[in-house]
């Protein structure tokens, strides 16, 4: 198949395929007229690359999976190098999850503090001689 058909079947662009070719991820086979030619194996490679990219993998992180498929394995993650990339990615994701949980706890604490402060102001406003209510936009109420 030609490059346009492969791009369409893989759900990507011709430009992306050319880029993958320059990065050595997609083989560059040419016919007698100099046109790029691809087969079903190339579609499998692209599917693997696009799946991993959809999971947040960098393009270079897909290389071991592509090489595993090229080596004749039915799945790109059957090789030890691919599994090592999975392990590194899981470690990276665990770190990001930890960072997000810390940010979440901070935001939850800020919200709780803000709600308690607002509830305290509301209670003071009910006491005669208490502070004058303040507008949400920062100005005093008339």
C-alpha positions in Angstrom: 0.0 0.0 0.0 1.1 3.6 -0.5 1.8 6.1 2.2 -1.7 7.8 2.0 -3.5 4.6 2.4 -1.3 3.6 5.3 -1.9 6.9 7.0 -5.6 6.6 6.6 -5.8 3.1 7.9 -3.6 3.9 10.8 -5.6 7.1 11.7 -2.6 9.4 11.3 -1.1 11.8 8.7 1.4 11.3 5.9 3.6 13.9 7.6 3.7 11.7 10.8 4.6 8.6 8.8 7.5 10.5 7.1 8.7 11.7 10.5 8.6 8.1 11.9 10.6 7.1 8.8 13.3 9.7 9.6 13.4 8.5 13.2 14.0 4.9 12.0 10.7 3.6 13.4 9.0 2.9 10.1 10.9 1.2 7.3 11.5 3.1 4.1 10.8 0.7 1.2 10.4 2.1 -2.3 9.0 0.6 -5.5 10.5 1.0 -8.9 9.0 4.5 -9.3 10.4 5.7 -6.0 7.1 5.6 -4.2 7.0 4.4 -0.6 5.5 1.0 -0.2 4.1 -0.5 3.0 2.4 -3.7 4.1 0.3 -5.0 7.0 3.3 -5.4 9.2 3.9 -1.6 8.9 0.3 -1.1 10.0 0.9 -3.2 13.1 4.0 -1.1 13.9 2.0 2.1 13.6 -0.8 0.8 15.7 1.7 -0.1 18.4 3.3 3.4 18.2 -0.1 5.2 18.3 -1.4 3.1 21.1 1.7 3.9 23.2 1.7 7.5 22.3 -2.0 7.6 23.4 -0.8 6.3 26.8 1.6 9.2 27.0 4.8 7.5 25.9 7.4 9.6 24.2 8.1 8.6 20.6 11.5 7.3 21.5 10.0 5.1 24.2 8.1 3.2 21.5 11.3 2.1 19.9 11.8 -1.2 21.9 8.2 -2.2 21.1 8.7 -1.5 17.4 12.0 -3.5 17.4 10.3 -6.3 19.2 7.7 -6.5 16.5 10.3 -6.3 13.8 12.1 -9.2 15.4 9.1 -11.3 14.7 7.3 -11.3 18.1 3.5 -11.2 17.8 3.3 -8.5 20.4 5.5 -5.5 20.9 5.7 -5.9 24.6 7.0 -9.5 24.5 10.6 -8.4 24.7 12.6 -7.5 27.9 13.5 -4.1 26.6 9.8 -3.3 26.1 9.0 -4.5 29.6 11.8 -2.3 31.0 10.1 0.7 29.3 6.8 -0.3 30.9 8.5 -0.4 34.3 10.1 3.0 33.9 6.8 4.4 32.7 5.0 3.0 35.8 7.6 4.5 38.1 7.1 7.9 36.3 3.3 7.6 36.6 3.5 6.7 40.3 5.6 9.8 40.9 3.2 12.0 39.0 0.2 10.4 41.0 2.1 11.2 44.2 2.6 14.8 43.1 -1.0 15.2 42.1 -2.2 13.7 45.4 0.0 16.2 47.3 -1.5 19.1 45.3 -5.0 17.7 45.8 -4.4 17.6 49.6 -3.2 21.3 49.5 -6.2 22.4 47.5 -8.6 20.5 49.7 -7.0 22.1 52.8 -7.3 25.6 51.2 -11.0 24.9 50.5 -11.7 23.7 54.0 -9.9 26.8 55.5 -11.9 29.1 53.2 -15.2 27.5 54.0 -14.4 27.6 57.8 -13.4 31.3 57.5 -16.6 32.1 55.6 -18.7 30.2 58.1 -17.0 32.1 60.9 -17.7 35.5 59.3 -21.3 34.5 58.7 -21.7 33.6 62.4 -20.1 36.9 63.5 -22.4 38.8 61.3 -25.4 37.5 63.3 -23.9 38.9 66.5 -25.0 42.5 67.2 -22.0 44.8 66.8 -20.2 42.2 64.8 -18.1 43.1 61.7 -19.8 44.5 58.7 -20.3 41.9 55.9 -17.8 42.0 53.1 -18.8 41.5 49.5 -17.3 38.5 47.7 -15.6 40.9 45.3 -13.7 42.6 48.1 -15.8 45.7 48.7 -18.0 46.6 51.7 -21.7 46.2 51.4 -23.8 49.4 51.4 
